[in-house]
């Protein structure tokens, strides 16, 4: 499954970059995130609970940041195991472009699921994944905009 999109954020690129790399902000922005902690500067451990159609699962996983080009872009990759529900893994290329005092965040997500989740059908999985991605970036926009206002 592939998901692409962009979000215009009313903050400077450096502020957006800092928020994208702050575990506390990520925890607030990731839908269903119950816990997230930095294991190293480029690795995070996370627990996320999601519901896709009739299947509800808690995923324990790790997230790795690579291709770091601060404050312009990076690749975020992750995989999680959800017990009998199955697994999810994937990654996103995230790019931040300055546009006067705003930032245009572009993302290209590639993901796959297996196990019981894969039996739900690609339409349901794709629509849920798109909704979760849009929700994350909308939450990030609110968090960054709020942080930018608090800093000024």
C-alpha positions as CSV (number, residue, x, y, z in Angstrom):
1,X,0.0,0.0,0.0
2,X,1.3,3.5,-0.9
3,X,0.1,6.7,0.7
4,X,1.3,10.2,-0.4
5,X,0.3,13.6,0.8
6,X,1.4,16.9,2.1
7,X,0.6,19.1,5.1
8,X,1.1,22.9,5.3
9,X,2.4,23.8,8.8
10,X,2.4,27.3,10.1
11,X,5.9,27.1,11.5
12,X,9.5,27.4,10.3
13,X,11.2,24.2,9.1
14,X,13.6,23.9,12.0
15,X,10.6,23.9,14.5
16,X,8.8,21.2,12.4
17,X,12.0,19.1,12.3
18,X,12.4,19.3,16.1
19,X,8.9,18.2,16.7
20,X,9.3,15.3,14.2
21,X,12.2,14.1,16.4
22,X,10.6,14.7,19.8
23,X,9.2,11.4,21.3
24,X,6.7,13.3,23.6
25,X,5.2,15.2,20.6
26,X,5.2,12.0,18.5
27,X,3.3,10.2,21.3
28,X,0.6,12.9,21.3
29,X,0.4,12.9,17.5
30,X,0.4,9.1,16.6
31,X,-3.2,7.9,16.7
32,X,-3.5,5.1,19.4
33,X,0.1,5.6,20.7
34,X,0.3,4.4,24.3
35,X,4.0,4.7,24.8
36,X,7.1,5.8,22.9
37,X,10.7,6.1,24.0
38,X,14.0,6.9,22.5
39,X,16.3,3.9,22.5
40,X,19.1,5.8,20.6
41,X,19.2,9.0,18.6
42,X,17.9,7.1,15.6
43,X,15.7,4.4,17.2
44,X,12.4,4.5,19.1
45,X,10.4,1.8,20.8
46,X,6.6,2.2,20.6
47,X,3.3,0.6,21.7
48,X,0.4,1.6,19.5
49,X,-3.2,0.3,19.7
50,X,-5.3,0.5,16.5
51,X,-8.7,-0.8,15.3
52,X,-9.1,-1.8,11.7
53,X,-12.6,-2.9,11.0
54,X,-13.5,-5.6,13.5
55,X,-9.9,-6.2,14.5
56,X,-8.3,-4.3,17.4
57,X,-4.7,-4.9,18.1
58,X,-1.9,-3.5,20.2
59,X,1.4,-3.4,18.3
60,X,4.8,-3.5,20.0
61,X,7.5,-2.3,17.6
62,X,10.5,-0.3,16.8
63,X,11.0,2.8,14.6
64,X,14.3,3.6,12.9
65,X,15.3,7.0,11.4
66,X,17.7,6.9,8.4
67,X,18.8,9.0,5.5
68,X,18.9,11.9,8.0
69,X,19.3,15.3,6.3
70,X,18.4,17.8,9.0
71,X,16.2,19.9,8.8
72,X,15.2,18.9,5.3
73,X,14.3,15.2,5.1
74,X,14.6,11.7,6.6
75,X,13.2,8.2,6.2
76,X,11.3,6.7,9.1
77,X,10.9,2.9,9.1
78,X,9.0,0.7,11.5
79,X,7.6,-2.7,12.2
80,X,5.2,-3.9,14.8
81,X,3.8,-7.2,16.0
82,X,0.2,-7.4,17.0
83,X,0.0,-10.9,18.4
84,X,-2.7,-13.0,16.6
85,X,-3.8,-9.9,14.7
86,X,-0.6,-10.1,12.7
87,X,2.1,-7.6,11.8
88,X,2.6,-4.2,10.2
89,X,5.7,-2.8,8.7
90,X,6.6,0.0,6.4
91,X,8.3,3.3,6.1
92,X,7.9,6.9,5.0
93,X,10.1,9.4,3.2
94,X,9.4,12.8,4.8
95,X,10.5,16.0,3.2
96,X,10.3,19.5,4.7
97,X,10.3,22.5,2.3
98,X,10.4,26.1,3.5
99,X,7.7,28.4,2.1
100,X,8.2,31.9,3.7
101,X,7.3,31.4,7.4
102,X,5.5,28.1,6.8
103,X,6.7,24.6,6.1
104,X,5.4,22.2,3.4
105,X,5.7,18.7,4.8
106,X,5.5,16.0,2.1
107,X,5.3,12.3,2.8
108,X,5.4,9.1,0.8
109,X,4.4,6.0,2.9
110,X,4.8,2.4,1.9
111,X,3.4,-0.2,4.2
112,X,2.3,-3.9,4.4
113,X,0.4,-6.0,6.8
114,X,0.2,-9.7,7.4
115,X,-1.7,-12.2,9.5
116,X,-5.3,-11.7,10.4
117,X,-5.1,-8.0,9.3
118,X,-4.2,-9.0,5.8
119,X,-7.5,-11.0,5.6
120,X,-9.6,-7.9,6.1
121,X,-9.2,-6.7,2.5
122,X,-7.1,-4.1,0.9
123,X,-9.8,-1.4,0.7
124,X,-10.5,-1.4,4.4
125,X,-6.8,-1.5,5.3
126,X,-5.9,1.3,2.7
127,X,-8.7,3.6,3.9
128,X,-7.8,3.1,7.6
129,X,-4.1,3.6,6.9
130,X,-4.9,6.8,4.9
131,X,-7.1,8.1,7.7
132,X,-4.4,7.3,10.4
133,X,-1.7,9.1,8.3
134,X,-3.9,12.1,7.8
135,X,-4.8,12.2,11.5
136,X,-1.1,12.0,12.4
137,X,0.0,14.8,10.2
138,X,-3.0,17.0,11.3
139,X,-2.1,16.3,14.9
140,X,1.5,17.2,14.2
141,X,0.4,20.4,12.5
142,X,-1.5,21.4,15.6
143,X,1.4,20.4,17.9
144,X,4.0,22.3,15.9
145,X,1.8,25.4,15.5
146,X,1.1,25.4,19.2
147,X,4.8,24.9,20.0
148,X,5.8,27.7,17.6
149,X,3.3,30.1,19.2
150,X,4.5,29.2,22.7
151,X,8.1,29.9,21.6
152,X,7.3,33.4,20.2
